[in-house]
Amino acid sequence: MHRQLYDALTKMIINGSLKAGDKLPPARDFASLLGVSRPTIETCLFQLAQEGYVETRRSSGTYISPQLGDARLANLKISPVKTRKGANYPLSDYGRFVSQMPALETQSKEPEISFYCWRPALDQFPLTEWARAIGRHARGASVTMLDTNSDSQGSLELRQALAGLVKRFRGVDCDPAQIIPVFGLNQGLDLVARMHLGQGSNVVVEDPGFPPIIMKALGARITPVSVDEFGLRTDLLPSTNDGVDMAYVTPTRQFPTGGALPLSRRLELLEWAKTNNTLILEDDYDSEYHGTSRPIPALMTLDKDQRVVYLGTLNQLMFPSLALGYLIVPPQLVPAYKQARALMSEQLSPPVQAAVVDFINEGHLERHVKRLRNLYKSRRTVLVEELKRRFGNKVTIGPNKNGVFVLVEFRVNLSESEILNRASRAGIGLTSSRGFYLTKNRKTEFIMGIGSLNEDEIRKGIRKLAKVLSQ
């Protein structure tokens, strides 16, 4: 009743039935007139006074606010937010850039079988162990745990657990003080770019590679360097006269080709960075799933001059919605990064941080990763075999020997859009590689992920795909 009365009075004020300066009946008379309780009337009048529609004069009564003015009210119109016409605000360079980007996933609804490369095997995740860790800290949480963490780097225990994890998995021996937790890959990229780039900066990126969106938005000049089956072509790196501020690379698992940068090129890259006084941003996406053997150590392990900033996430190791990533920065940059991180956003909730620590320290994460290495190896083998069996010489498969995605080019007499449309109608989700090229792209090339699909789904998906692409 209070809401209905409030709506009725505001409409009467706006449409002119009640004019500025008009006196309203006393609350008791209003209540009697409308057949509602006096407290309801008083609550409604109090809200109208708070919003400036009415004012109460001591020993006089309640009046429609004279400050509203009839002319001002004449232009006021109450309507649902969704039906209002918005102002045409100009976008920044960043806003214009991202609004014109091609969508990385082009299908509007979830397909039956999604070969998307961002999804791990969520059905294999040890939910029971994770639920116990979360529940333990949720039940035992003190009031102080519900507050934000006072340290912008997150809890010391989380950084210690991450330092131990990256040493065992990636060979990086770092001090926990060097770790800056972030909300996933994109916030990590954003933070590093803002710390080192600006208008006119020069950034070397892999072509194809993960889109350097924030770098371009900050006004940096992007210098693409081609990759081959082994990753970045270090022989094509720009000369010392070009003044390169940063090189953004994926040396262990080049995205999206899947190549692994050999030792000789890693050393050449580090020597080039030293000569050019260039910072290297190492994106270590999907590096832990190197078949069943020990993964190739991170580029940072070879960095004697502390020119590498390392970026890792737990998206593929645990689950994407955790949104936990981390930077490992050279010691001399820690104070600046810590301050910048504090200004960017809060850290994960302290109980969640504590649960992640337990999940790592109790060995659940490492056991999970070991299981997934074998699982992904089997799924990738099935995908490659099915592609060859169903498409024969009409398919080219990239150098991806490990990991959760495979780069595939279909040599069929169809455009990229027609392949995507036919796949979509058949309930198959594909991701084109087009958005990852800065120069000339391959027209019918797709990044096919196997993380979220079992072997039967992979076979079914390729069978259906072969059928619709041959029609």
Secondary structure, 3 states (H helix, E strand, C coil): CHHHHHHHHHHHHHCCCCCCCCEECCHHHHHHHHCCCHHHHHHHHHHHHHCCCEEEECCCEEEECCCCCHHHHHCCCCCCHHHCCCCCCCCCHHHHHHHCCCCCCCCCCCCCEECCCCCCCHHHCCHHHHHHHHHHHHHCCCHHHHCCCCCCCCCHHHHHHHHHHHHHHHCCCCCHHHEEEECHHHHHHHHHHHHHCCCCCEEEEEECCCCCHHHHHCCCEEEEEEEECCEECHHHCCCHHHCCCEEEECCCCCCCCCCCCCHHHHHHHHHHHHHHCCEEEEECCCCCCCCCCCCCCCHHHHCCCCCEEEEEECCCCCCHHHCCEEEECCHHHHHHHHHHHHHHCCCCCHHHHHHHHHHHHCCHHHHHHHHHHHHHHHHHHHHHHHHHHHHHHHEEECCCCCCCEEEEEECCCCCHHHHHHHHHHCCEECEECHHHCCCCCCCCEEEEECCCCCHHHHHHHHHHHHHHHHC
